[in-house]
Amino acid sequence: MKGITIKLPDETLRKLKEEARRTGRSVAALIRERVESPANRGDVSFYALTSDLAGSLAGGRNAATNRRLRFRRT
């Protein structure tokens, strides 16, 4: 196993240390668990991640159409 060094905000490190103390595991074990979790592997589709946003914006159906006349070729 190879090691890496990461820098964490003080608050994040404090929370990790508290959880490690509560669960009896090391901070390194908690970080490994989070890095290897399925949610971080990209198994979830982009649609599943953004499906709650569908219909939340107002606008025309064809947003790529530029209807301004000043850009029309003559």
Number of C-alpha atoms within 10 A of each C-alpha: 2 3 5 4 5 5 6 9 7 9 9 10 13 12 12 17 17 13 15 16 12 9 10 9 12 14 17 12 11 15 12 11 11 12 12 10 10 11 10 10 9 8 8 11 9 9 10 8 9 9 10 9 9 8 8 7 7 6 8 8 7 7 7 7 8 9 8 7 7 7 8 8 5 4
